[in-house]
Amino acid sequence: MTAHDAIEITRAAMVLVLTIVGPMLITSLIVGVVIGLVQALTQIQEMTLTFVPKLLAIGMVLLLCLPMIGSAMANFTHQLSDRIIQG
């Protein structure tokens, strides 16, 4: 394995991580901003008010994205095994 191969594998792994985590991070950001606006408008400063909706939203996005996550991980594993077999 050359240095170029190691860099390509690392790049593919980072893209995989962003693909898996991206939708959940964006959901958390959107829900956090909306809850923050609601708290600012109503002047309710409860810490658990932000935690529960974020947890539910991230759980729903995780369930919706499971097929995409599985296929992305399978593609990465196939690419990695092809490099091992060729190499």
Legacy VTK file of the C-alpha trace (Angstrom):
# vtk DataFile Version 3.0
C-alpha trace
ASCII
DATASET POLYDATA
POINTS 87 float
0.000 0.000 0.000
1.332 3.359 -0.972
0.823 6.689 0.714
-1.647 7.630 -2.013
-3.794 4.574 -1.185
-3.788 5.446 2.507
-4.845 9.024 1.743
-7.653 7.808 -0.528
-8.938 5.395 2.138
-8.826 8.144 4.767
-10.666 10.542 2.461
-13.337 7.938 1.719
-13.734 7.236 5.458
-14.199 10.932 6.229
-16.795 11.283 3.469
-18.557 8.224 4.914
-18.636 9.773 8.389
-20.045 13.040 7.024
-22.642 11.104 5.027
-23.774 9.181 8.091
-23.730 11.999 10.640
-24.688 14.939 8.414
-28.481 14.536 8.374
-28.630 14.122 12.151
-26.419 17.163 12.779
-28.481 19.327 10.444
-31.680 18.146 12.133
-30.253 18.925 15.555
-29.235 22.380 14.377
-32.655 23.184 12.927
-34.567 21.869 15.951
-32.229 23.741 18.308
-32.755 27.039 16.505
-36.535 26.594 16.441
-36.669 25.690 20.140
-34.359 28.620 20.932
-36.693 30.992 19.109
-39.717 29.581 20.930
-37.923 29.963 24.266
-36.950 33.526 23.437
-40.495 34.440 22.426
-42.199 32.806 25.399
-39.418 33.480 27.938
-39.506 29.846 29.084
-35.944 28.933 30.099
-36.207 25.198 30.731
-33.135 23.082 29.912
-35.057 19.865 29.245
-37.249 21.644 26.712
-34.406 21.583 24.194
-33.215 18.051 24.945
-36.394 16.028 24.398
-37.425 17.454 20.987
-33.859 17.114 19.688
-33.706 13.514 20.877
-37.007 12.668 19.194
-36.102 14.441 15.950
-32.678 12.807 15.730
-34.243 9.415 16.427
-36.746 9.890 13.606
-34.037 11.034 11.180
-31.884 8.067 12.177
-34.726 5.666 11.447
-35.427 7.339 8.100
-31.745 7.331 7.110
-30.923 3.744 8.103
-31.171 2.385 4.520
-28.873 5.160 3.252
-26.422 4.566 6.085
-26.378 0.826 5.425
-25.732 1.215 1.721
-22.993 3.822 2.308
-21.246 1.541 4.788
-21.623 -1.463 2.446
-20.136 0.505 -0.473
-17.188 1.612 1.666
-16.604 -1.961 2.844
-16.683 -3.236 -0.747
-14.201 -0.571 -1.854
-11.939 -1.392 1.065
-12.065 -5.143 0.432
-11.350 -4.590 -3.281
-8.230 -2.609 -2.342
-7.128 -5.395 0.024
-7.659 -8.106 -2.601
-5.887 -6.138 -5.356
-3.121 -4.945 -3.204
LINES 1 88
87 0 1 2 3 4 5 6 7 8 9 10 11 12 13 14 15 16 17 18 19 20 21 22 23 24 25 26 27 28 29 30 31 32 33 34 35 36 37 38 39 40 41 42 43 44 45 46 47 48 49 50 51 52 53 54 55 56 57 58 59 60 61 62 63 64 65 66 67 68 69 70 71 72 73 74 75 76 77 78 79 80 81 82 83 84 85 86
